[in-house]
């Protein structure tokens, strides 16, 4: 009986923690995060952006104007809370391809 060698290789990626809506990683969700999202969208400004997933406030797998509007509605009108991970640090619960390559200040 012949045996066939099978090699299984897996890549384990441990995603960094983040807080959805905390676009500038200052451990608060406020109007400054809305401005970071808008600068990212309209000026391509990445300064202060450490985790694209944090900018995806509505968890749609895209960073769009809807994310800034969602956060404004939450902050000022008391509408829907951002999806997990919010308000505490956590890991992405969906398998979207937005990056979060830089370790945030979560838990420090």
Beta strands, then each sheet from edge to edge (+ up, - down):
end
